[in-house]
Every structure is written in structure tokens, then in C-alpha cells.
Amino acid sequence: MYPKLIINLKKLEDNLNACATITKDHGKCSLMIVTKGLCADKEMVKMVAENPNVDFIADSRVKNIAGFADTARANGKKTVLLRIPMHCEVAEVVKYVDLSFNSELSTIRLLNEEAAKVGKVHDILLMIDLGDLREGIFFQNQELIYEAVEEILKMENVNLYGIGVNLTCYGAIIPKNENLSQLVAIARDLEAKYGIKLEMVSGGNSSSIYLVDKGELPEGINNLRLGESFLLGNDTAYETKLPGTVSDGLILQAQIIELKEKPSLPIGEVGVDAFGEKPYYEDRGIMKRAIIGIGKQDTDLGSMTPCDPQVEIMGGSSDHIILDVTHCDREYKVGDIVEFELGYGGMLKTATSPYVEKDYIK
Ligand SMILES: *Cc1c(COP(=O)(O)O)cnc(C)c1O
């Protein structure tokens, strides 16, 4: 059945190993593979869990982690929760997550209480915000960092495993030697001040990996968390391809349901489209237009690229996408399958949509 997401586990594993060469061999960092971009797909997680290069398996959603915690732990990998926990989910966090990222003392206190209740010690990574302005204690508020660390160190059932930063997500700030060195400096300061050892200083996501081969990843950063670079082969700081990776490990297939010659300009008064937006049309004369059976409910039109370079995406609505196939050498027919490579948004939505089937190449 279509639409279908073809997940090539062989290619994803090659991508993973290419990322591991950079991160572990060249960068001397531990490798945390992030599964949320593909909605923690079970087959993908199994491949990741069985790969000896992987040290941690991370996701932003506790529900996804609950689904793979057994597989991960059975293969000796720790599970990691990337998104700061909600108060309502601390019981699930302590149960399924081995290391959670945190920035709020009120939440860490709840984790401590819950861990005590079930007789565990829960590891946390304290997030520091170096200027991207998403999660973390703001790096210039040194007193707030000290205050948090002092209270955490007194907790019996929470262990301060390390500190970390996230960049290039909200503020689109690019990781550099300069800002990541500030994270290392904070780690060394905390270790000296409190006589502790921080196991992990986590230097960011797929936007940090480019620093390794430039020789600019500061010494002291000892972990990277990679999702997009492993799934799509992208260095997300400067949008280059990482050596040894491919971008077609995931292919979206959709079926043509209508194919007709029509004008390129709609006829009648122009109002707003299905999403309340005023469309813009270019007059290209009579066109050959194909409609495929997938829409904005299942994918992101701006984050998918036709594998046939002569196909152009015109637009779409909730359940339809219209393609211009006027200039294609291939004679498309109703019932034919059109293929797309995906960007991050397209991958996320297709992997999440219950209307998109999944198929695997092993
Ligand atoms: C999503 C996420 C990642 C992974 O990001 P990619 O760009 O896909 O590598 C890493 N860390 C945190 C905190 C995240 O939320």
C-alpha cells in the first residue's frame, strides 16, 4: 500500500558507522544516537542497539523510549531522554530512562523522590544554555548553576552525570570552538569547586560534528548526540554532506491518482487555500499535472525532493500533492509511483503519520 516510507537499514547503518568514525575515532567522543527523527522506528532502533559503536540511544519522548528500553538495555546501551521531563511523567522517566536531561530543580526534586521510592539512582545531565535560548540554565548566571549543582549533589537518588548544551535548534546558533570551550570551562570549574568528576560533557547535536574533522572540537567535550547526521547524512551547521554518508537511506513513495492536462492558472476569484494562505500562481500555459495520494497531513512539502529531477512539486492540501510532470522524459500514468528523498521535516512527519506504511531493506 502507498504512501510508503522505504527504510534502508543497510544505508542507515553505513551512515551510523561513518558518523562513528568521525565522532569516536577522530573526536574521542562517546556516541549517542538520536531516534526521534524517525519516530523511534522499531527496526531502526534494533539495528542501532545491535551496533557496537553506539553507547547511548536517545529520544525526546518518554513514550518512544518506553517502547525500546528493553531492546536498548538488552544490548548494553543506556537510554536517554533529551527533552526536559514534564512533572507528570517522572515515574515513567525513572522507569525507562537511564539518563535524563534537566534544567529545573523542581523537576529534579521529583525525580529524586521517585527514584527513592523505587530504590534507584537516576542519572541526570544538567543543561547549560550557551545562547541558543532553548533549554538550559543561562551560562552567564553562574550563581544559578552553582545553586542547582549544590542541591543536586545533596540528593541521594539523583546522580549528576554531567553537563551538556544544545545549539542550532531554536536560535540557530552554530557551535564553535569558542562557545563549546565555555561549556568545558564550566565543567572543569564545577569539578574543582565541588571535588567531583563529571562523566559527560555533551557538546551538542548534528551541528557539532563538523568541528571534529576541522580539529576545532575543544578537548573536554566527550559526547555528541546525533540524529539527522545519522539518518540523512547532514552536517546541520553548514548543510554539507558528511563524508561516507548518503541521503537516500529513506525514500518516500506515493502513487499517482490523477493525471490531466490543465491550465497553470486557476479560474475565478482567488481567496485563501485550505490552510488560510493566499497562493501565488505563475502562468506556464497548459501543464501536465499529476496528483499523488499524500498530503500535508503526512509530509512537509518543503522538505521532500523528487528523485526524478524533472518532476516539480506545485503545492498541495491536507491529502493531495500536485506535481508538474510536463517536462518529464518518463511517461507517467495513473497508478505509477513517484519517489522522494526527504529532509528533516518530511522525515519526521512521514514517520509519524499512521497513513504512511513502512517497508524495510535489510
Ligand atoms: C533532537 C535533539 C538532538 C539531535 O539533533 P540532530 O540535529 O537530529 O542531531 C540532540 N540533542 C537534543 C537535546 C535534541 O533535542
The ligand as an SDF file (V2000), in Angstrom:
LIG
                    3D

 15 15  0  0  0  0  0  0  0  0999 V2000
   16.8610   16.4420   18.7320 C   0  0  0  0  0  0  0  0  0  0  0  0
   17.9880   16.5900   19.6540 C   0  0  0  0  0  0  0  0  0  0  0  0
   19.2590   16.1170   19.3040 C   0  0  0  0  0  0  0  0  0  0  0  0
   19.5670   15.5180   17.9530 C   0  0  0  0  0  0  0  0  0  0  0  0
   19.5280   16.5100   16.9690 O   0  0  0  0  0  0  0  0  0  0  0  0
   20.0090   16.2240   15.4480 P   0  0  0  0  0  0  0  0  0  0  0  0
   20.1350   17.5670   14.8590 O   0  0  0  0  0  0  0  0  0  0  0  0
   18.9560   15.3960   14.8240 O   0  0  0  0  0  0  0  0  0  0  0  0
   21.3000   15.5130   15.5330 O   0  0  0  0  0  0  0  0  0  0  0  0
   20.2820   16.2320   20.2330 C   0  0  0  0  0  0  0  0  0  0  0  0
   20.0650   16.8080   21.4400 N   0  0  0  0  0  0  0  0  0  0  0  0
   18.8660   17.2910   21.8050 C   0  0  0  0  0  0  0  0  0  0  0  0
   18.7120   17.9130   23.1500 C   0  0  0  0  0  0  0  0  0  0  0  0
   17.7840   17.2090   20.9330 C   0  0  0  0  0  0  0  0  0  0  0  0
   16.5950   17.6800   21.3030 O   0  0  0  0  0  0  0  0  0  0  0  0
  1  2  1  0
  2  3  1  0
  2 14  2  0
  3  4  1  0
  3 10  2  0
  4  5  1  0
  5  6  1  0
  6  7  2  0
  6  8  1  0
  6  9  1  0
 10 11  1  0
 11 12  2  0
 12 13  1  0
 12 14  1  0
 14 15  1  0
M  END
$$$$
